[in-house]
Amino acid sequence: MESETAMTDSSSSTPVDRDRLPEVIRRYLAVHNAGEASASAALMTPDAQVIDDGKTYDGLPAIEGWLDRAASEYTYTTTYLGAARSGPDRWTVTQRLDGDFPGGTVDLRYDFVLDGGLISRLVIAP
């Protein structure tokens, strides 16, 4: 069961309910969690940047490659834990992943920067 409890990471962020997240973030989480790489990439700017697991992916071709690998490497489920807004175009979502990856469970922060209704930067970290 998914929790609708909002969380904050610092005093400069404002907790938000999941249904108050920008539509592009809600759509990204849904298609990314479903392993739909091309649908995930379609929600990003052409010059977007993703940082995940210490690696940086610049531009849609590199991001699409990362998304394809991420969708096929492990099997996992996600649980929404909360979200916060830290600026007009900056949002953080925290999800718990449970799966067949090393460690089996991890809470990840997804730090989004939006530009023109699309994702221009995404940093994923524990």
C-alpha positions as CSV (number, residue, x, y, z in Angstrom):
1,M,0.0,0.0,0.0
2,E,1.4,3.4,-0.9
3,S,1.8,6.1,1.7
4,E,0.6,9.6,1.0
5,T,2.7,11.1,3.8
6,A,4.8,14.0,2.6
7,M,8.3,14.4,3.7
8,T,10.8,17.2,3.8
9,D,14.6,17.1,3.5
10,S,15.4,20.6,4.7
11,S,13.7,23.6,6.2
12,S,13.7,25.3,2.7
13,S,11.4,22.7,1.2
14,T,7.6,22.4,1.4
15,P,5.9,19.0,1.7
16,V,3.4,18.2,-1.0
17,D,0.9,15.5,-1.5
18,R,1.4,13.1,-4.4
19,D,-1.6,14.5,-6.3
20,R,-0.1,18.0,-6.1
21,L,3.1,17.1,-7.9
22,P,3.4,18.5,-11.4
23,E,1.8,16.2,-14.0
24,V,5.1,15.6,-15.8
25,I,6.6,14.2,-12.5
26,R,3.6,12.0,-11.8
27,R,3.7,10.7,-15.4
28,Y,7.4,10.1,-15.3
29,L,7.1,8.1,-12.0
30,A,4.3,6.0,-13.5
31,V,6.0,5.1,-16.8
32,H,9.5,4.7,-15.2
33,N,8.2,2.4,-12.5
34,A,6.4,0.4,-15.3
35,G,9.8,0.1,-17.2
36,E,8.6,2.1,-20.2
37,A,11.9,3.7,-21.3
38,S,10.7,5.5,-24.4
39,A,7.7,7.0,-22.5
40,S,10.1,8.1,-19.7
41,A,12.5,9.8,-22.1
42,A,9.6,11.6,-23.9
43,L,9.1,13.6,-20.7
44,M,12.6,15.1,-20.7
45,T,14.1,18.1,-22.5
46,P,16.4,17.3,-25.4
47,D,19.5,18.4,-23.4
48,A,18.3,16.8,-20.1
49,Q,20.8,15.4,-17.6
50,V,20.3,12.3,-15.4
51,I,22.7,11.4,-12.6
52,D,22.1,7.9,-11.2
53,D,24.4,5.6,-9.2
54,G,27.2,8.0,-9.6
55,K,27.0,8.1,-13.4
56,T,26.0,11.1,-15.5
57,Y,23.9,10.8,-18.6
58,D,23.7,13.9,-20.8
59,G,21.1,14.3,-23.6
60,L,18.3,12.0,-24.7
61,P,20.4,9.3,-26.5
62,A,22.4,8.6,-23.3
63,I,19.3,8.9,-21.1
64,E,17.4,6.4,-23.3
65,G,20.3,3.9,-23.0
66,W,20.3,4.3,-19.2
67,L,16.5,3.9,-19.1
68,D,16.6,0.7,-21.3
69,R,19.3,-0.8,-19.0
70,A,17.5,0.3,-15.8
71,A,14.2,-1.3,-17.1
72,S,15.8,-4.7,-17.8
73,E,18.6,-5.0,-15.2
74,Y,16.5,-5.8,-12.1
75,T,12.9,-6.6,-11.1
76,Y,11.5,-4.4,-8.3
77,T,8.4,-2.8,-6.9
78,T,8.2,0.8,-5.7
79,T,6.4,2.5,-2.8
80,Y,5.8,6.2,-2.8
81,L,7.1,7.7,0.5
82,G,6.7,11.4,0.0
83,A,7.6,14.6,-1.8
84,A,8.7,18.1,-1.3
85,R,9.0,21.3,-3.3
86,S,12.2,23.3,-2.9
87,G,11.7,25.9,-5.5
88,P,9.4,26.9,-8.4
89,D,11.0,24.3,-10.7
90,R,12.5,21.9,-8.1
91,W,10.9,18.9,-6.6
92,T,12.1,15.8,-4.6
93,V,10.2,12.5,-4.5
94,T,11.2,9.7,-2.3
95,Q,10.4,6.1,-3.2
96,R,11.2,2.7,-1.6
97,L,12.4,0.0,-4.0
98,D,12.1,-3.6,-3.1
99,G,13.6,-6.1,-5.5
100,D,16.3,-8.5,-6.7
101,F,19.1,-6.0,-6.7
102,P,22.0,-6.1,-4.2
103,G,20.6,-5.2,-0.8
104,G,17.0,-5.9,-1.8
105,T,15.6,-2.6,-0.4
106,V,16.6,1.0,-0.8
107,D,14.9,4.4,-0.3
108,L,15.8,6.6,-3.2
109,R,15.4,10.4,-3.6
110,Y,14.5,11.6,-7.1
111,D,15.5,15.3,-7.4
112,F,13.7,16.9,-10.4
113,V,14.4,20.2,-12.1
114,L,11.7,21.2,-14.6
115,D,11.9,23.4,-17.6
116,G,8.9,24.3,-19.8
117,G,6.8,21.4,-18.5
118,L,9.5,18.8,-19.1
119,I,12.3,17.3,-16.9
120,S,15.6,19.0,-17.5
121,R,17.6,17.4,-14.7
122,L,17.1,14.3,-12.5
123,V,19.4,13.2,-9.8
124,I,18.6,9.8,-8.2
125,A,20.4,9.0,-4.9
126,P,19.9,7.1,-1.6
